[in-house]
Amino acid sequence: MVIAEWGESEKEGCICRGGQKIIGLEFDIFDRPIDIRVGISSEEARLADIVPLAWSISAKIADLAVERIREEGGQVPCRQGCSSCCRYLVPVSVPEAFWMMDRILDIPEGSRRVMLRRCFLAARRILLERPPKFFADQSEGTLSVSENQQNRVANWYSCLKLVCPFQHRNSCTIYESRPLACREHFVKGSARGCRGGRGTAEVIEMPVRMPEALCLLASEFEGRGMEAVMMPLMPAWYEENKQRSEKKYPAAAMVERFGEILKAMAEEKVVLSAT
């Protein structure tokens, strides 16, 4: 790992630890400052190396969003162990796909085989059930489509009633490495409403969509169109694209550009909410 996050209070100490270059990421969420210092310990980094930083920032933003709902008297029933949302389409950005597959391939062989077999069975079902034509025309199962088309794909996917291939006995087997689409999914209301029973469950919209930020970052550095992968198709996609996972880019430039993308997204959300 060549990119590490440090808190504001540790800023001076970080500079002394091997003389890393320190990059500051600053932007406002709900009129509250997010101020992070990132230590760069190598000149180059893979796309996957940005993922832990994205997780950390996403967690800070999600905490603020949930805190705001609760301050307004709302309830957020989401917690580890709840699997009500584990039948939804989960798009995985390219950096996350590389990071997650690295972790999955380190899992003991028996457990890894079970996970990969479940992905294979889900992928076969997806490919047999005739996805929307515009998506079927995409190569490698990626989601490089418009927002409206993504919604159509999501509705089509929900009709398949597929359980996440990484779920076992209502528990996430990759919880610590789960994708950002899962980490950022919170609802306001009741757990019963989330399961389709009585009550309401409204998805909380995050002021910054971290998966989209990673998609944009990867697109710019790789010189490709924006793409995300359906999670069940991720192992097969990785086999076709693993050489991309090893390519390295200027680490400082990658972190700086990531910060610019997040700041632009946060400012755009403020402008949109004010109109």
C-alpha positions as CSV (number, residue, x, y, z in Angstrom):
1,M,0.0,0.0,0.0
2,V,1.5,3.3,-1.0
3,I,-1.4,5.7,-0.1
4,A,-2.3,6.2,3.5
5,E,-4.7,8.6,5.2
6,W,-3.8,10.5,8.3
7,G,-6.0,12.6,10.6
8,E,-5.6,16.4,10.9
9,S,-4.1,16.0,14.4
10,E,-1.4,13.6,13.0
11,K,-0.4,15.9,10.2
12,E,3.0,17.0,11.6
13,G,4.0,13.5,12.7
14,C,3.1,12.1,9.3
15,I,5.6,14.4,7.5
16,C,8.4,13.0,9.8
17,R,7.6,9.4,9.0
18,G,9.8,8.6,6.0
19,G,9.3,12.0,4.6
20,Q,6.2,11.2,2.7
21,K,4.6,13.8,0.5
22,I,1.4,15.1,2.2
23,I,-1.6,16.0,0.2
24,G,-4.6,17.8,1.7
25,L,-8.2,17.0,0.6
26,E,-10.7,19.6,1.8
27,F,-14.3,20.1,0.9
28,D,-17.6,20.8,2.7
29,I,-20.5,18.3,3.2
30,F,-23.7,19.6,4.8
31,D,-21.9,22.8,5.6
32,R,-19.4,20.8,7.6
33,P,-15.7,20.6,6.6
34,I,-14.1,17.3,5.6
35,D,-10.3,17.8,6.0
36,I,-8.0,14.9,5.3
37,R,-4.2,14.6,5.0
38,V,-3.0,11.8,2.8
39,G,0.6,10.5,2.9
40,I,2.2,9.3,-0.3
41,S,5.0,6.9,0.3
42,S,5.8,6.0,-3.3
43,E,5.9,7.8,-6.6
44,E,3.5,5.4,-8.4
45,A,0.4,3.5,-7.4
46,R,-2.2,1.2,-8.9
47,L,-5.8,2.2,-9.3
48,A,-6.7,-0.3,-6.5
49,D,-4.5,1.6,-4.0
50,I,-7.0,4.5,-3.9
51,V,-9.8,2.3,-2.6
52,P,-9.1,2.3,1.1
53,L,-8.9,6.1,1.0
54,A,-12.3,6.2,-0.8
55,W,-13.7,3.9,1.8
56,S,-12.5,6.2,4.6
57,I,-13.9,9.4,3.0
58,S,-17.2,7.6,2.2
59,A,-17.6,6.5,5.8
60,K,-17.1,10.1,7.0
61,I,-19.7,11.4,4.6
62,A,-22.2,8.6,5.4
63,D,-21.8,9.3,9.2
64,L,-22.7,13.0,8.5
65,A,-25.7,12.0,6.4
66,V,-27.0,9.5,9.0
67,E,-26.4,12.0,11.8
68,R,-28.3,14.6,9.9
69,I,-31.3,12.3,9.5
70,R,-31.3,11.4,13.2
71,E,-31.0,15.0,14.2
72,E,-34.2,15.6,12.2
73,G,-36.0,12.8,14.2
74,G,-35.7,10.1,11.5
75,Q,-34.7,6.5,12.0
76,V,-31.9,4.7,10.1
77,P,-32.3,0.9,10.7
78,C,-29.3,-0.1,8.6
79,R,-26.7,-2.2,10.5
80,Q,-24.3,-5.1,9.9
81,G,-26.2,-8.4,9.6
82,C,-29.3,-6.9,7.8
83,S,-29.6,-8.4,4.3
84,S,-32.7,-6.6,3.1
85,C,-30.9,-4.8,0.3
86,C,-28.7,-7.8,-0.8
87,R,-30.9,-8.5,-3.9
88,Y,-30.2,-5.2,-5.6
89,L,-27.9,-4.6,-8.5
90,V,-24.5,-3.7,-7.2
91,P,-22.2,-1.8,-9.6
92,V,-18.5,-2.1,-8.8
93,S,-16.0,0.5,-10.1
94,V,-12.8,-0.6,-11.8
95,P,-10.5,0.3,-8.9
96,E,-12.8,-1.6,-6.5
97,A,-13.0,-4.6,-8.7
98,F,-9.2,-4.9,-8.7
99,W,-9.0,-4.4,-4.9
100,M,-11.8,-6.8,-4.1
101,M,-10.5,-9.6,-6.4
102,D,-7.1,-9.2,-4.8
103,R,-8.8,-9.9,-1.4
104,I,-11.0,-12.7,-2.7
105,L,-8.0,-14.5,-4.2
106,D,-6.3,-14.4,-0.8
107,I,-9.2,-16.3,0.8
108,P,-8.6,-20.0,1.6
109,E,-9.3,-22.2,-1.4
110,G,-12.4,-23.9,-0.2
111,S,-14.2,-20.7,0.7
112,R,-13.0,-19.0,-2.5
113,R,-14.3,-21.8,-4.7
114,V,-17.8,-21.5,-3.1
115,M,-17.8,-17.7,-3.7
116,L,-16.6,-18.0,-7.3
117,R,-19.1,-20.8,-8.0
118,R,-22.0,-18.6,-6.7
119,C,-20.8,-15.8,-8.9
120,F,-20.7,-18.1,-11.9
121,L,-24.2,-19.4,-11.3
122,A,-25.5,-15.8,-10.9
123,A,-23.6,-14.7,-14.0
124,R,-25.1,-17.5,-16.0
125,R,-28.6,-16.5,-14.9
126,I,-28.0,-12.9,-15.8
127,L,-26.8,-13.8,-19.3
128,L,-29.7,-16.2,-19.9
129,E,-32.4,-13.8,-18.9
130,R,-32.0,-11.3,-21.8
131,P,-30.9,-8.0,-20.3
132,P,-32.1,-4.8,-22.0
133,K,-30.7,-4.6,-25.5
134,F,-28.6,-1.5,-24.9
135,F,-26.9,-3.3,-22.0
136,A,-26.6,-6.6,-23.9
137,D,-24.7,-4.7,-26.5
138,Q,-22.1,-3.5,-24.0
139,S,-18.9,-5.5,-23.8
140,E,-17.7,-7.4,-20.7
141,G,-20.9,-6.7,-18.7
142,T,-19.9,-3.2,-17.8
143,L,-22.4,-0.4,-17.0
144,S,-21.1,2.4,-19.3
145,V,-24.7,3.6,-19.9
146,S,-26.8,6.7,-19.0
147,E,-28.5,7.1,-15.6
148,N,-31.9,6.4,-17.1
149,Q,-30.5,3.2,-18.7
150,Q,-28.9,2.2,-15.4
151,N,-32.3,2.5,-13.7
152,R,-33.8,0.2,-16.4
153,V,-31.0,-2.3,-15.9
154,A,-31.5,-2.1,-12.1
155,N,-35.3,-2.8,-12.5
156,W,-34.6,-5.7,-14.8
157,Y,-32.0,-7.1,-12.3
158,S,-34.4,-6.9,-9.4
159,C,-36.9,-9.0,-11.3
160,L,-34.3,-11.8,-11.4
161,K,-34.6,-12.0,-7.5
162,L,-30.9,-13.0,-7.3
163,V,-29.3,-13.2,-3.9
164,C,-25.8,-11.6,-3.7
165,P,-23.3,-14.4,-4.4
166,F,-21.3,-13.2,-1.4
167,Q,-24.1,-13.6,1.0
168,H,-24.3,-16.7,3.2
169,R,-27.0,-17.3,5.9
170,N,-28.0,-13.7,5.7
171,S,-24.5,-12.6,6.4
172,C,-22.0,-10.8,4.1
173,T,-18.9,-13.0,3.6
174,I,-16.9,-10.0,2.3
175,Y,-18.2,-7.4,4.7
176,E,-14.8,-5.7,5.3
177,S,-14.2,-5.5,1.6
178,R,-17.7,-4.8,0.4
179,P,-18.1,-2.3,-2.4
180,L,-18.9,1.3,-2.0
181,A,-22.4,0.9,-3.4
182,C,-23.1,-1.3,-0.4
183,R,-21.3,1.0,2.1
184,E,-23.2,4.0,1.0
185,H,-26.7,2.4,0.9
186,F,-28.7,3.6,3.9
187,V,-32.5,4.0,4.3
188,K,-34.6,6.3,6.4
189,G,-37.6,4.6,7.9
190,S,-38.1,1.1,9.3
191,A,-36.4,-2.3,8.7
192,R,-39.9,-3.8,8.1
193,G,-40.6,-1.3,5.3
194,C,-37.2,-2.0,3.8
195,R,-38.2,-5.7,3.6
196,G,-41.4,-4.8,1.8
197,G,-43.7,-5.0,4.9
198,R,-45.6,-2.2,6.6
199,G,-43.8,1.1,7.0
200,T,-41.7,3.2,4.8
201,A,-38.0,3.0,3.7
202,E,-36.6,5.9,1.7
203,V,-33.0,5.6,0.4
204,I,-30.8,8.4,1.7
205,E,-29.1,10.2,-1.1
206,M,-25.5,10.9,-0.4
207,P,-24.1,14.3,-1.3
208,V,-21.2,12.7,-3.1
209,R,-21.4,9.3,-4.9
210,M,-18.1,7.7,-4.2
211,P,-18.5,4.9,-6.8
212,E,-19.0,7.5,-9.5
213,A,-16.0,9.4,-8.4
214,L,-13.8,6.3,-8.7
215,C,-15.3,5.5,-12.1
216,L,-14.4,9.0,-13.3
217,L,-10.9,8.8,-11.8
218,A,-10.2,5.4,-13.5
219,S,-11.7,6.7,-16.8
220,E,-9.3,9.7,-16.8
221,F,-6.2,7.8,-15.9
222,E,-6.8,4.8,-18.1
223,G,-8.1,6.9,-21.0
224,R,-11.3,4.8,-21.3
225,G,-15.0,5.4,-21.0
226,M,-16.6,5.3,-17.6
227,E,-17.4,1.8,-16.6
228,A,-18.7,-0.3,-13.7
229,V,-19.1,-4.0,-13.4
230,M,-22.1,-6.0,-12.1
231,M,-20.8,-7.7,-9.0
232,P,-21.7,-11.3,-10.0
233,L,-19.7,-10.7,-13.2
234,M,-16.7,-9.3,-11.4
235,P,-14.5,-12.6,-11.3
236,A,-15.0,-13.2,-15.1
237,W,-14.4,-9.5,-15.9
238,Y,-11.2,-9.6,-13.8
239,E,-9.8,-12.5,-15.7
240,E,-10.2,-10.6,-18.9
241,N,-8.7,-7.4,-17.4
242,K,-6.2,-8.4,-14.8
243,Q,-3.3,-6.9,-16.7
244,R,-4.9,-3.5,-16.2
245,S,-4.8,-4.0,-12.4
246,E,-1.0,-4.0,-12.4
247,K,-0.5,-0.7,-14.3
248,K,0.8,2.1,-12.2
249,Y,0.2,5.9,-12.3
250,P,1.7,8.9,-10.5
251,A,0.4,8.5,-7.0
252,A,0.3,12.2,-6.0
253,A,-1.5,13.1,-9.2
254,M,-4.0,10.4,-8.6
255,V,-4.8,11.6,-5.1
256,E,-4.9,15.2,-6.1
257,R,-7.3,14.5,-9.0
258,F,-9.5,12.4,-6.7
259,G,-9.8,15.3,-4.3
260,E,-10.7,17.6,-7.1
261,I,-13.4,15.2,-8.3
262,L,-14.9,14.9,-4.8
263,K,-14.9,18.7,-4.3
264,A,-16.6,19.3,-7.6
265,M,-19.2,16.7,-6.8
266,A,-19.9,18.2,-3.4
267,E,-20.1,21.8,-4.8
268,E,-22.4,20.6,-7.6
269,K,-24.8,19.0,-5.1
270,V,-24.9,22.3,-3.1
271,V,-25.8,24.2,-6.2
272,L,-28.5,21.7,-7.3
273,S,-30.1,21.7,-3.8
274,A,-30.3,25.4,-3.8
275,T,-32.2,25.6,-7.1
